[in-house]
């Protein structure tokens, strides 16, 4: 006779962990979505980065990420392309 309490506990732990991780991801997406909106907000105005800086970074990223995979191989360094900060 199986012990249904063990299965119920394991199911509860898996389900609650799934819900908790979804909440964490949702909060992170909500907090960082303001960076990609490019709309003037208090947070964006406080930064020294504006929309033209993001467009330049996106153009440099596209130049390094030739296959459009969302990551840059270790042989190509984004820092080499950006150069030293002046």
Long-range contacts (C-beta under 8 A, 24 or more apart in sequence): none
